[in-house]
Amino acid sequence: MSGNSRKLKAPAERDNFQPAAKKPKDLSKRQLSTCLRASEEDKQKLAEQLTNAQDMVKKLRTENLSLKIKMRNIEQIQQKTTKRNQELKMTIKMLQQEQLIYSNLIKKPNTFKYLCGLSVEQLNILWNCVRPYCHVIIYPDC
């Protein structure tokens, strides 16, 4: 061994060892302006997207309101139709129970006029004129 050899000492242990903090990279003005310009462009794109999204929300709210109004109208029409159908069923039932004979019809002058086009009095006058000649009338289907 040579005479100049030294013994190396082991390094002392450090209790509070912390790695050296990394230094932020210094960006050039050109790089900073490029990053800033990209950030501004992103900001504008996001603002446009936000505006578009808000417009779409407004349109959807308007459309939703319109659909709600249409649904209410449809429900009202359905209710009216249901009510009218019930009234018609009751009228049909009532008419089926009644016989269309003179004695029943003269009790309802409006129905009588609707069916024959004459009032009860007008038909009575006409009948009084025609009755004496009933035996002369020929009925082809009888």
Secondary structure, 3 states (H helix, E strand, C coil): CCCCCCCCCCCCCCCCCCCCCCCCCCCCHHHHHHHHHHHHHHHHHHHHHHHHHHHHHHHHHHHHHHHHHHHHHHHHHHHHHHHHHHHHHHHHHHHHHCCCCHHHHCCCHHHHHHHHCCCHHHHHHHHHHHHHHHHHCCCCCC
